[in-house]
Amino acid sequence: MPHSPNHSPIDYIAQHKERLSWMPWLYYQLKARHLVWAQPWQQEIQRYLSQVETICIGDNCFIAPQAKLFAEPGRAIEIGSRTFIAAQSFLHGPITLGQEVAINHRCSLDGGRAGIVIGDQTRIANSVQIFAFNHGMHSQQPIYQQPTRSQGVKIGCDVWIGASAGIVDGVTIGNHAIVGMHTVVTHDIPDWAIVAGNPAKIIGDRRDKS
């Protein structure tokens, strides 16, 4: 597109990077002429993270530069191939993400001590919160002074976690389950279940949607 000599040319690549950061699934639809700049951009982001944090990143992943990943020794983050992490998400290990996992924008995942494990092809919508730890709550001491406990969170394969859902420590979500928008999961969810509400209740079975 032509531009006025009195103005700087529009940086379409910068805007495209911003778009990809918030909608990373588009990265896997890029044409060859876009991959010329997109792949080196991603390689540099991922190389840096692998150097400064205890992070292992699989092939053909996408990590938005605005995402914040922290993984000290003993609290590693492992990211399977073709997994993406969108802008303004916060991940603190230990976390294991399978292959083709989607972490959309503004999610918060903290693995506590026991960790978060998410299976292959699971989709985490925006603003989901998953915390694999909890504070003590007895009345004889301020909460912030009490030790935390951590049982871990396990989410199966091919699961869809809806926007703004919350998942607490100690929960296991079975394969192929669906967790509705704004749902708070406080107990285990079986395979194929569709749950919604606060606390989560089973409202259907995905196999009935065929």
C-alpha positions as CSV (number, residue, x, y, z in Angstrom):
1,M,0.0,0.0,0.0
2,P,1.4,3.4,-0.9
3,H,2.3,5.9,1.9
4,S,2.8,9.6,2.2
5,P,6.5,10.7,2.1
6,N,5.7,12.6,5.3
7,H,4.7,9.5,7.3
8,S,6.6,6.3,8.2
9,P,5.5,3.2,6.3
10,I,2.9,1.1,8.2
11,D,4.5,-1.9,9.9
12,Y,2.2,-4.6,8.9
13,I,4.5,-7.3,10.3
14,A,4.3,-5.8,13.8
15,Q,0.5,-5.8,13.6
16,H,0.5,-9.3,12.3
17,K,2.6,-10.4,15.3
18,E,0.1,-8.8,17.6
19,R,-2.7,-10.6,15.9
20,L,-1.0,-13.9,16.2
21,S,-0.1,-13.3,19.9
22,W,-3.8,-13.0,20.7
23,M,-5.1,-15.6,18.2
24,P,-2.2,-18.1,18.0
25,W,-4.2,-20.7,16.0
26,L,-3.7,-18.4,13.0
27,Y,0.1,-19.2,13.2
28,Y,-0.7,-22.7,11.8
29,Q,-2.5,-21.2,8.8
30,L,0.3,-18.8,7.7
31,K,1.4,-18.9,4.1
32,A,5.0,-19.5,3.2
33,R,5.7,-15.7,2.7
34,H,4.6,-15.0,6.3
35,L,6.6,-18.0,7.8
36,V,9.7,-16.3,6.5
37,W,9.5,-13.8,9.4
38,A,7.2,-15.7,11.8
39,Q,9.3,-18.8,12.3
40,P,12.6,-16.9,13.1
41,W,10.5,-14.7,15.5
42,Q,9.2,-17.7,17.3
43,Q,12.5,-19.5,17.4
44,E,14.1,-16.5,19.1
45,I,11.4,-16.2,21.7
46,Q,11.5,-20.0,22.5
47,R,15.3,-20.1,22.5
48,Y,15.5,-17.3,25.0
49,L,12.9,-19.0,27.3
50,S,14.8,-22.3,27.1
51,Q,18.0,-20.5,28.2
52,V,16.6,-18.5,31.1
53,E,14.0,-20.9,32.5
54,T,13.7,-24.6,33.1
55,I,11.5,-25.1,30.0
56,C,11.5,-27.8,27.3
57,I,9.6,-26.8,24.2
58,G,8.5,-29.2,21.5
59,D,8.4,-28.7,17.7
60,N,6.3,-26.1,15.9
61,C,5.0,-24.4,19.1
62,F,3.8,-20.8,19.4
63,I,4.4,-18.7,22.5
64,A,3.3,-15.1,22.5
65,P,6.0,-12.7,23.6
66,Q,3.4,-11.2,26.1
67,A,3.0,-14.6,27.8
68,K,4.9,-15.0,31.1
69,L,6.4,-18.4,31.8
70,F,8.4,-19.1,35.0
71,A,10.0,-22.4,35.7
72,E,12.7,-22.7,38.4
73,P,14.8,-25.9,38.8
74,G,12.5,-28.5,40.2
75,R,9.4,-26.7,38.8
76,A,9.9,-27.3,35.1
77,I,7.5,-26.6,32.3
78,E,7.3,-29.1,29.4
79,I,5.5,-28.1,26.3
80,G,4.5,-30.7,23.7
81,S,4.7,-30.2,19.9
82,R,2.2,-27.8,18.1
83,T,1.1,-26.3,21.4
84,F,0.3,-22.6,21.7
85,I,0.3,-20.1,24.5
86,A,-1.4,-16.8,23.9
87,A,-0.8,-13.3,25.1
88,Q,-0.9,-12.3,28.8
89,S,-1.1,-15.9,30.1
90,F,0.8,-16.7,33.2
91,L,2.4,-20.2,33.7
92,H,4.4,-21.2,36.7
93,G,5.7,-24.7,36.8
94,P,5.6,-27.6,37.4
95,I,3.4,-27.9,34.3
96,T,3.3,-30.5,31.6
97,L,1.4,-29.7,28.4
98,G,0.8,-32.5,25.9
99,Q,0.8,-32.1,22.1
100,E,-1.6,-29.7,20.3
101,V,-2.7,-28.0,23.6
102,A,-4.2,-24.5,23.4
103,I,-3.7,-22.0,26.2
104,N,-5.6,-18.9,25.1
105,H,-5.1,-15.4,26.3
106,R,-5.1,-14.3,30.0
107,C,-5.0,-17.7,31.5
108,S,-3.3,-18.3,34.9
109,L,-1.8,-21.7,35.6
110,D,0.3,-22.3,38.8
111,G,1.5,-25.9,39.4
112,G,2.2,-25.5,43.1
113,R,4.5,-28.4,44.2
114,A,2.6,-31.3,42.7
115,G,2.1,-29.8,39.3
116,I,-0.5,-29.4,36.5
117,V,-0.7,-32.0,33.7
118,I,-2.8,-31.4,30.6
119,G,-3.3,-34.0,27.9
120,D,-3.0,-33.9,24.2
121,Q,-5.4,-31.8,22.1
122,T,-7.0,-30.1,25.1
123,R,-8.3,-26.6,24.6
124,I,-8.1,-24.0,27.4
125,A,-10.2,-20.9,26.6
126,N,-9.4,-17.4,27.6
127,S,-9.1,-16.3,31.3
128,V,-9.2,-19.8,32.7
129,Q,-7.5,-20.2,36.2
130,I,-5.9,-23.4,37.4
131,F,-4.2,-23.5,40.7
132,A,-2.5,-26.7,42.0
133,F,-2.2,-25.5,45.6
134,N,-4.2,-24.1,48.4
135,H,-3.6,-22.2,51.6
136,G,-4.3,-23.3,55.1
137,M,-7.4,-21.7,56.5
138,H,-7.6,-22.4,60.3
139,S,-8.5,-19.5,62.5
140,Q,-5.5,-19.4,64.8
141,Q,-3.1,-17.9,62.3
142,P,-3.3,-15.4,59.5
143,I,-3.8,-17.2,56.2
144,Y,-0.6,-15.8,54.6
145,Q,1.5,-17.4,57.4
146,Q,0.0,-20.8,57.0
147,P,1.7,-23.5,54.9
148,T,0.2,-24.3,51.5
149,R,-0.7,-27.8,50.3
150,S,-0.5,-29.2,46.8
151,Q,-2.1,-32.3,45.4
152,G,-1.9,-31.4,41.7
153,V,-4.3,-31.0,38.8
154,K,-4.7,-33.5,36.0
155,I,-6.7,-32.7,32.8
156,G,-7.1,-35.5,30.2
157,C,-6.9,-35.5,26.4
158,D,-9.4,-33.8,24.1
159,V,-10.9,-31.7,26.9
160,W,-12.5,-28.3,26.4
161,I,-12.3,-25.8,29.3
162,G,-14.6,-22.9,28.7
163,A,-13.8,-19.2,29.2
164,S,-13.3,-17.9,32.8
165,A,-13.6,-21.4,34.3
166,G,-11.7,-22.1,37.6
167,I,-10.1,-25.4,38.5
168,V,-8.9,-26.0,42.1
169,D,-6.2,-28.2,43.5
170,G,-6.7,-31.9,43.7
171,V,-9.0,-32.2,40.7
172,T,-8.8,-34.7,37.9
173,I,-10.8,-34.0,34.7
174,G,-11.3,-37.1,32.5
175,N,-10.7,-37.4,28.8
176,H,-13.1,-35.8,26.3
177,A,-14.9,-33.8,29.0
178,I,-16.3,-30.3,28.5
179,V,-16.2,-27.6,31.3
180,G,-18.7,-24.8,30.7
181,M,-17.9,-21.1,30.7
182,H,-17.5,-19.6,34.3
183,T,-17.7,-23.1,35.8
184,V,-15.8,-23.8,39.1
185,V,-14.5,-27.3,39.2
186,T,-14.0,-28.5,42.8
187,H,-14.2,-32.3,42.3
188,D,-13.2,-34.9,39.8
189,I,-15.0,-35.0,36.4
190,P,-15.5,-38.3,34.6
191,D,-14.6,-39.0,30.9
192,W,-17.1,-37.5,28.4
193,A,-19.0,-35.5,31.0
194,I,-20.3,-32.0,30.2
195,V,-20.3,-29.9,33.4
196,A,-21.4,-26.4,34.3
197,G,-22.1,-24.2,37.3
198,N,-20.5,-23.3,40.7
199,P,-19.7,-25.8,41.9
200,A,-19.6,-27.9,38.7
201,K,-22.5,-30.3,38.1
202,I,-22.8,-32.8,35.3
203,I,-25.4,-31.6,32.8
204,G,-24.8,-34.0,29.9
205,D,-22.6,-36.5,28.1
206,R,-20.6,-35.6,25.1
207,R,-21.4,-38.9,23.4
208,D,-25.0,-37.9,23.2
209,K,-24.1,-35.0,20.9
210,S,-23.1,-37.2,18.0
